Amino acid sequence: MRRKPTALHKREGTYRPDRHGDEAEFDSPESLKEPPKYLNKKAADLWRERADSLVDAGVLTVVDAAMFADLCELEAEYRTIMRKLRGKFAVDSAREDGAKVKNPLWQVAREMLQQINSMRRDFGFSPVSRTKVPTPKEPEKENPFAQFG
């Protein structure tokens, strides 16, 4: 089960520094544009690459920060595995006949990609999922002719 973000504990009045103090703190939506300090360099680069537009669109909020950090870390690891694979989806086996077998890293990469795409859909990174992600509505402009009935 996923842990509740610290911001949600604070909002609900259940925040305890001894239990919830190890998570990144964001005090405003603008502070979300910088990655948490605990992310590795590659994950932090992914955060910087995407967070600005998500914050501006109202998709990435303080309560989503932990999941978005997980997505960045997972995608950074996926990219590392894909570099290690270098297109070698089959490797020599230890069998006597020397038959090729599926590279174990390929299965790990496929499972990671499924998880990444699932998380991406939660943030509206696909055309179909964007229709399901609520976006902030612009205030309606006052109709100057409304006074005439």
C-alpha positions in Angstrom: 0.0 0.0 0.0 1.3 3.4 -0.9 2.1 5.8 1.9 0.2 9.1 2.2 2.2 12.1 1.3 3.3 14.4 4.1 1.3 17.3 2.8 -1.9 15.2 3.1 -1.0 14.3 6.7 -0.6 18.0 7.5 -3.9 18.9 5.8 -5.7 16.2 7.8 -4.0 17.0 11.0 -2.3 13.6 11.4 1.3 14.8 10.7 3.9 13.4 13.1 7.5 14.6 12.5 9.0 11.3 13.8 7.0 9.3 11.2 6.5 11.7 8.3 9.6 13.9 8.4 11.7 11.9 5.9 9.7 12.9 2.8 10.4 15.9 0.5 8.5 19.0 1.5 6.9 21.3 -0.9 5.3 24.5 0.4 3.9 25.8 -2.8 3.2 24.6 -6.3 6.1 26.7 -7.6 8.5 24.8 -5.3 7.5 21.6 -7.2 9.5 22.8 -10.2 12.7 21.7 -8.4 13.2 18.0 -7.7 13.4 16.6 -4.2 17.0 16.3 -2.9 16.9 12.6 -2.5 16.5 11.9 -6.2 19.6 10.7 -8.1 20.9 12.9 -10.9 19.2 11.1 -13.8 15.8 11.1 -12.0 16.2 14.8 -11.0 16.9 15.6 -14.6 13.7 13.9 -15.7 11.8 15.8 -12.9 13.2 19.2 -14.2 12.4 18.2 -17.8 8.7 17.6 -17.0 7.6 19.3 -13.8 7.3 22.8 -15.1 4.6 22.1 -17.6 2.8 19.7 -15.3 2.7 22.3 -12.5 1.6 25.1 -14.9 -1.2 22.8 -16.2 -2.3 22.1 -12.6 -1.7 18.3 -13.0 1.2 18.0 -10.6 0.3 19.0 -7.1 1.9 18.7 -3.7 0.1 15.5 -2.9 1.3 14.0 -6.2 5.0 14.7 -5.6 5.9 11.4 -4.1 4.3 9.4 -7.0 6.0 11.7 -9.5 9.3 11.2 -7.8 8.8 7.4 -8.0 8.0 7.7 -11.7 11.2 9.7 -12.4 13.3 7.2 -10.5 11.7 4.2 -12.2 12.1 5.8 -15.7 15.8 6.6 -15.0 16.4 3.0 -14.0 14.5 1.8 -17.1 16.7 3.9 -19.3 19.9 2.5 -17.6 18.7 -1.0 -18.3 17.9 -0.3 -21.9 21.4 1.1 -22.4 22.9 -2.1 -20.8 20.7 -4.2 -23.2 22.0 -2.5 -26.3 19.5 -4.4 -28.4 20.7 -7.8 -27.2 17.4 -9.4 -26.4 18.8 -12.9 -26.7 22.0 -14.2 -25.0 23.9 -17.4 -25.1 22.7 -20.0 -22.6 24.7 -22.3 -20.4 23.2 -25.3 -22.1 25.4 -27.7 -24.0 23.9 -26.9 -27.4 24.6 -23.2 -26.8 21.1 -22.1 -27.7 20.1 -18.5 -27.3 17.7 -17.6 -24.5 15.8 -14.4 -23.8 18.0 -11.9 -22.0 16.7 -11.7 -18.4 17.2 -7.9 -18.4 14.7 -7.6 -21.2 11.9 -9.1 -19.0 12.8 -6.7 -16.2 12.7 -3.8 -18.7 9.3 -4.8 -20.0 7.9 -5.0 -16.5 9.3 -1.6 -15.7 7.9 -0.1 -18.8 4.4 -1.4 -18.0 4.6 0.2 -14.6 6.0 3.4 -16.0 3.2 3.6 -18.6 0.6 3.0 -15.9 2.0 5.8 -13.8 2.2 8.0 -16.9 -1.5 7.5 -17.5 -2.2 8.7 -14.0 -0.5 12.0 -14.9 -2.2 12.3 -18.3 0.8 11.5 -20.5 -1.2 9.8 -23.2 -4.0 11.2 -25.4 -6.7 9.0 -23.8 -5.6 9.7 -20.3 -5.5 13.4 -20.8 -9.2 13.4 -21.2 -9.6 11.9 -17.8 -7.2 14.2 -15.9 -9.0 17.2 -14.5 -7.5 20.6 -15.5 -8.2 23.9 -13.8 -11.1 25.7 -15.4 -10.6 29.3 -16.4 -13.1 31.7 -14.7 -16.0 32.5 -17.0 -15.9 36.0 -18.5 -18.8 38.2 -17.7 -21.1 38.6 -20.6 -21.5 42.4 -21.3 -25.0 41.7 -22.9 -26.4 39.8 -19.9 -27.9 43.0 -18.4 -30.2 43.3 -21.5 -31.8 39.9 -20.8 
